[in-house]
Amino acid sequence: MYICLCNGFTDRQVRSSAETGSASVSQVYKALGCAPKCGKCVPMVREMLKSVGMLPTEPESA
């Protein structure tokens, strides 16, 4: 599935980037050779990094 239409990258590319060491949103973009343009994909990239354990999840409120 396409995650970023501006740069044309997919969820597989984001996961692959995370699995090879990209631990932040900016590192994913750098690994993919691009930069955010409109920014609508940034939250999805962040969530994908959380799902593969690269970013900490937000602490639960008491």
N, C-alpha and C positions, 0 to 999 in steps of 0.2 A: 504494500500500500504506500502511495506517495505521502510523505510527511511534509515536504517542502516543495511547493509548486514553483516558487521563484528560482530555486537552485536545482530542482529536479532530483531530490534524493528520497530514498525509500526507508521504511522501517528496518529492512534487512541491513542496509548500509549503516544505519545508526547503531543497531545491535552489534554488527561486526566491528565498528569503531570502538564501542564500549568494551567489547571482549578483548580488543588489542591494546587497551590501556587508556582510552579517553575517559577521564573521570569528571569532566565538566562539560557544560553546553559549549563553551568556547573551544574546548579541545576537540569536540566532535566536528564542529564547523571547520576548524583548522585541518583536521585529518581528512575531511572530505574536500578540502581545497576551495572552500567558499566562506561566505560571511552572511549573517542574517540580513535580509533586505526589508521586507515588510514586518517581520517579527512575529507573525501569527503562528509559526511553527515552534518557536522557542519553548512554550509551555509543554508541548507534546514531546520534544526532545528531552526536556527535564524529567518528565514522567517516565519516559522510556529508560533513562539512566537510573532512576529510582527502582524501577521494576527489575533491572538486572543487578541491583545492589551496588551501583557505583556512587550514588548520592544517598545520604542519609534521609530517611523518612522523617517527616515532622513529628515531634513528640506529641503524645496525646494529652489533652487538657484534663485536669482533674475535676 
